[in-house]
Every structure is written in structure tokens, then in C-alpha cells.
Amino acid sequence: MAGDKEKSGFQSSAGLIRYFDSEDEKSIKIHPYFVLGMAIATIIVVTALEYVWPT
């Protein structure tokens, strides 16, 4: 039984590799700097609100 599990590992992961390698032209493209900027902006807003409404 252990031999069967070892042989099926590559075949089961091949579909995932194919899925992540394909790019959809209609998908939304978000630049990494935008995500980083939004994270920093969220931290600043939450910190500022903590001073306005302390818990």
C-alpha cells in the first residue's frame, strides 16, 4: 500500500501546478506595492483611531 501512495503524489499535484501556472487574462491585477500601501494605511488608521477612541 505504501508504494501506491508514493506513485500517486506527482499525479495529484500536477493538476495544481497546471492550475497555478495558467494566468487568467480577465482577472484583476493588483500591484504588490498597492497591497503593501493599503496594509500600511490600515495600520496608520487603526493606530490613529486608537488615540481618538481609547478602549
C-alpha positions, 0 to 999 in steps of 0.5 A, a space after each residue: 500500500 505504501 508504494 501506491 501512495 508514493 506513485 500517486 503524489 506527482 499525479 495529484 499535484 500536477 493538476 495544481 501546478 497546471 492550475 497555478 501556472 495558467 494566468 487568467 487574462 480577465 482577472 484583476 491585477 493588483 500591484 504588490 506595492 498597492 497591497 503593501 500601501 493599503 496594509 500600511 494605511 490600515 495600520 496608520 488608521 487603526 493606530 490613529 483611531 486608537 488615540 481618538 477612541 481609547 478602549 
